[in-house]
Amino acid sequence: MTAARGSAPIERCADPAIREAGRAGFRAQTRRTRRDLAHADDAALVAAVGEGSVDAFAALVRRHSAALQRAAMRVLGDAHEAEDVVQDAFARLWLNAAGWQPSGAGLVGWLHRVTMNLCFDRKRRFRVATTPDMPDMVDLAPLADSVIEADQAMAQMAAALRALPDRHRAALMLCYFHGLSNAAAAEVLNLHIKAMESLLFRARRQLRTILANRQVGMADLMMR
C-alpha cells in the first residue's frame, strides 16, 4: 500500500523501530489535525477548503452531511436520490469555496439552499417516485397499543408532509425539523421574511387540513 505523503521519509528509514516510531508520530499528528478541524468554525474551514485542504473539506462533510441528507430525503422520498443531491451540494462547495463569504445564515443556510434547489430541480426533471410510508426499523418485541398508535400517527404525519407542495414541505421542514429561524429559512428558500411567514402560515394550515381529514390529532402525535 502506498504510504501517505507526509510519512514517505519515515518509510525510507532502514531501522524498523525508528520507522514504527515515526508512523506513530505521524498518526498522532493526523489525529491532532482532525481534532483541531473538528473545533474550527465553518468559515475557517471553508477558507481552508478554498486553499485546497481536503482535511477541512472532510470535516465539513462530517459536520453537515447528516442534516442535509435528512432534508433531501424529506423532499425527495428516496435515499439514493437524496445521497446524490448531498454529494452534488458538497461538490459545489468544493468548487466555490475560494469565493465564498459568510452572510446571513452562514454555511448552514448556504448548504441548505443549494440542497433544496437541487432537490426541486431533480423533482421537476425526474418526478421521483415515493414510497407510501417512511421505512421503519423492524422491532419484533411486543409493543403497547399506545406506542403502536403513536407510530401509526407519525406515519400519517410523514404521509401528510409528502402530500404538501414542495415549497410548503421545505418551509415546515427547515423551521420545525431542522430548527432554522424564519429569517434563515427565508434565505434558504430565497424569500423575503414576510413571504416566508406567509408560506409557513399556508403550509401549517394545509398540513392541519390533511391531518384532520386523516383523523390524526396533535394529541396522537405528542404520544411519540
Buried (B, 14 or more C-beta within 10 A) or exposed (E): EEEEEEBEEBEEEEEEEEBEEBBEEBEEEBEEBEEEBEEBEBEEBBBBBBEEBEBBBBBBBEBBBEBBBBBBBBBBBBEEBBBBBBBBBBEBBBEBBEEBEBEEBBBBBBBBBBBBBBBBEBBEEEEBEEEEEBEEEEEEEEEEEEEEBBBEBBBBBBBBBBBBEBBBBBBBBBBEBBEBBBBBBBBBBEBEEEEBBEBBEBBBEBBEEBBEEBEBEEEBBEEE
